[in-house]
Every structure is written in C-alpha cells, then in structure tokens.
C-alpha cells in the first residue's frame, strides 16, 4: 500500500476502497465477472471433497475458522463478531472472548470496511 496511503490501518484501507470506486456500469461489470468466476469455481469443484463452512449469524451459532491450535483467537457468537467488526457493539459489551498474545489486539482492531 505504501506510505502515501496513510499511517493508520483505517487510512490505508480507505485508500484502497477509494481506488476501487468507479461508475455504476463498471462496478456492475466487475460484479458480473466475479459472479461468473465464483460459479465456474463451484461447478469445477470436486463434489466428494468436503468444504469447511461457518454457521449463520443467528445469535446462537459460533463461527469457527482457522487452526484449533492457533496461538491467539477470538471466540463467541457470530452476531457479536459482526457487530463488533462493524463498530455497532463495543468489544467489552459483547460476548466475545479474546485469547492468546494477539487476541485482544485483533478484537480491538477488527473492522469491516464498507463505506
């Protein structure tokens, strides 16, 4: 991203988002291409190979991703995870639990970058 993008994570990601902005017809064409690519990948997938999926954010489910033996992690309800990442819920007010040397920092820094 380089130093011109800004010093903080927010500034750098905002720069990336701005760089991708385009006219509606261009965005729609990108979406169509991404959709075609995703469908092609699904059609080419081995039907006998299981995929790891995460549970829906229904308020009771917990998403699990990554290695169980990871040094750090965040655990808790998927809905809380989404609301904390979207800055709609403070981590301290959530039922999320950060573990390991980097868990608390990851919980504090995680964000969604929709503008």
C-alpha positions as CSV (number, residue, x, y, z in Angstrom):
1,X,0.0,0.0,0.0
2,X,2.9,2.3,0.6
3,X,3.4,5.4,2.8
4,X,1.2,7.6,0.6
5,X,-1.9,5.6,1.6
6,X,-1.8,6.9,5.2
7,X,-0.4,5.9,8.5
8,X,-3.2,4.0,10.2
9,X,-5.0,0.8,9.2
10,X,-8.2,2.9,8.6
11,X,-6.4,5.4,6.3
12,X,-4.8,2.6,4.3
13,X,-8.0,0.6,3.8
14,X,-9.9,3.8,3.0
15,X,-7.3,4.5,0.3
16,X,-7.8,1.0,-1.2
17,X,-11.6,1.5,-1.1
18,X,-11.3,4.9,-2.9
19,X,-9.1,3.3,-5.5
20,X,-11.8,0.8,-6.4
21,X,-14.6,3.2,-6.8
22,X,-16.0,3.6,-10.3
23,X,-19.1,4.4,-12.3
24,X,-22.1,2.1,-11.7
25,X,-21.7,0.3,-15.0
26,X,-18.1,-0.5,-14.3
27,X,-18.9,-1.8,-10.8
28,X,-21.7,-3.9,-12.2
29,X,-19.4,-5.4,-14.9
30,X,-16.9,-6.2,-12.1
31,X,-19.6,-7.9,-10.1
32,X,-20.8,-9.9,-13.1
33,X,-17.2,-11.1,-13.7
34,X,-16.7,-12.1,-10.1
35,X,-20.1,-13.9,-10.1
36,X,-19.1,-15.8,-13.2
37,X,-15.7,-16.7,-11.7
38,X,-17.3,-17.9,-8.5
39,X,-19.9,-20.1,-10.4
40,X,-17.2,-21.5,-12.6
41,X,-15.2,-22.5,-9.5
42,X,-18.2,-24.1,-7.8
43,X,-19.0,-26.0,-11.0
44,X,-15.4,-27.3,-11.2
45,X,-15.2,-28.3,-7.5
46,X,-14.9,-31.9,-6.6
47,X,-18.3,-32.9,-5.2
48,X,-16.7,-35.5,-3.0
49,X,-14.4,-33.1,-1.3
50,X,-16.0,-31.6,1.9
51,X,-15.7,-27.9,2.4
52,X,-15.5,-26.1,5.7
53,X,-18.4,-23.8,6.2
54,X,-19.2,-21.4,9.1
55,X,-22.6,-21.2,10.8
56,X,-25.1,-18.4,10.0
57,X,-25.1,-15.5,12.4
58,X,-28.4,-16.5,14.0
59,X,-27.5,-15.2,17.5
60,X,-26.7,-18.7,18.8
61,X,-24.2,-20.0,16.3
62,X,-20.5,-19.7,16.7
63,X,-18.3,-19.2,13.6
64,X,-15.1,-21.3,13.6
65,X,-12.2,-20.6,11.2
66,X,-8.6,-21.4,11.4
67,X,-6.5,-23.9,13.2
68,X,-7.7,-25.0,16.6
69,X,-4.1,-24.9,17.9
70,X,-3.6,-21.2,16.9
71,X,-1.7,-19.1,19.4
72,X,-4.4,-16.4,19.6
73,X,-8.1,-16.4,18.9
74,X,-11.5,-14.7,19.2
75,X,-14.5,-16.9,20.2
76,X,-18.1,-16.1,20.8
77,X,-21.4,-15.6,19.0
78,X,-21.2,-14.8,15.2
79,X,-23.6,-11.9,15.6
80,X,-21.5,-10.3,18.2
81,X,-18.4,-10.7,16.0
82,X,-20.2,-9.0,13.1
83,X,-21.5,-6.1,15.2
84,X,-18.1,-5.5,16.9
85,X,-16.4,-5.6,13.4
86,X,-19.0,-3.1,12.1
87,X,-18.4,-0.9,15.2
88,X,-22.1,-1.3,16.3
89,X,-21.1,-3.0,19.6
90,X,-18.1,-2.4,21.9
91,X,-15.9,-5.5,22.4
92,X,-16.3,-5.1,26.2
93,X,-20.1,-5.2,25.7
94,X,-20.0,-8.3,23.6
95,X,-19.9,-12.0,24.5
96,X,-16.6,-12.3,22.5
97,X,-13.6,-13.8,24.3
98,X,-10.1,-13.0,23.1
99,X,-7.3,-15.4,23.9
100,X,-3.5,-15.5,23.4
101,X,-0.9,-12.8,22.9
102,X,-2.7,-11.2,19.9
103,X,-6.4,-11.9,20.5
104,X,-7.2,-8.7,22.4
105,X,-5.4,-6.6,19.8
106,X,-7.2,-8.4,16.9
107,X,-10.5,-7.8,18.7
108,X,-9.8,-4.1,19.2
109,X,-8.6,-3.6,15.6
110,X,-11.0,-5.7,13.6
111,X,-13.4,-3.7,11.3
112,X,-15.5,-4.0,8.2
113,X,-14.6,-1.5,5.5
114,X,-17.8,-0.8,3.8
115,X,-18.3,2.9,3.1
